[in-house]
Amino acid sequence: MESRYHCPSQKNECRFARSAVIRLAIQETVDALEVMDALTSESGLTGSDVQEIADKINESGRKRDEEESV
């Protein structure tokens, strides 16, 4: 089976680039979670309250998409 890499250095460069992308994605996720935690730390909402709000937002978005596609 032929390798898709022309030389070993390309394979290593690909691994380094992939690692950098993964690190960046993880850091962005951590940052977003920290922001969400800061925003909700004083909130009195329960998990079911949040789910109800999310469901209403999703339903509203679906209705808007359906209206725009007609």
C-alpha positions as CSV (number, residue, x, y, z in Angstrom):
1,M,0.0,0.0,0.0
2,E,1.4,3.4,-1.0
3,S,1.7,6.0,1.6
4,R,0.0,9.3,1.0
5,Y,3.1,11.1,2.5
6,H,6.0,11.7,0.2
7,C,8.6,11.8,3.0
8,P,8.6,11.3,6.8
9,S,8.9,15.0,7.5
10,Q,5.5,15.7,5.8
11,K,3.9,13.1,8.1
12,N,5.3,14.8,11.2
13,E,4.3,18.2,10.0
14,C,0.7,17.0,9.5
15,R,0.7,15.6,13.0
16,F,1.9,18.9,14.4
17,A,-0.6,20.9,12.5
18,R,-3.4,18.5,13.6
19,S,-2.3,18.8,17.2
20,A,-2.3,22.6,17.0
21,V,-5.8,22.6,15.6
22,I,-7.0,20.2,18.3
23,R,-5.4,22.3,21.0
24,L,-7.0,25.5,19.7
25,A,-10.5,23.8,19.5
26,I,-10.1,22.6,23.1
27,Q,-9.0,26.0,24.3
28,E,-11.9,27.7,22.5
29,T,-14.4,25.3,24.1
30,V,-12.9,25.8,27.6
31,D,-13.1,29.6,27.1
32,A,-16.8,29.3,26.0
33,L,-17.6,27.2,29.0
34,E,-15.9,29.6,31.4
35,V,-18.0,32.5,29.9
36,M,-21.2,30.4,30.2
37,D,-20.2,29.6,33.8
38,A,-19.6,33.3,34.6
39,L,-22.9,34.3,33.0
40,T,-25.0,31.6,34.8
41,S,-23.3,31.4,38.2
42,E,-25.8,33.8,39.8
43,S,-28.8,32.4,37.9
44,G,-31.7,30.9,39.7
45,L,-32.7,28.9,36.7
46,T,-33.0,25.1,37.0
47,G,-31.9,22.7,34.3
48,S,-35.5,22.2,33.2
49,D,-36.0,26.0,33.0
50,V,-33.0,26.2,30.7
51,Q,-34.2,23.3,28.6
52,E,-37.7,24.9,28.2
53,I,-36.1,28.1,27.0
54,A,-33.8,26.2,24.6
55,D,-36.8,24.3,23.2
56,K,-38.7,27.6,22.6
57,I,-35.7,29.1,20.9
58,N,-35.3,26.1,18.7
59,E,-39.0,25.9,17.8
60,S,-39.0,29.6,16.9
61,G,-36.0,29.1,14.7
62,R,-37.6,26.1,12.9
63,K,-40.8,28.2,12.3
64,R,-38.8,31.1,10.9
65,D,-36.8,28.7,8.6
66,E,-40.0,27.1,7.4
67,E,-41.6,30.5,6.6
68,E,-38.5,31.7,4.8
69,S,-38.3,28.5,2.7
70,V,-41.8,28.9,1.4
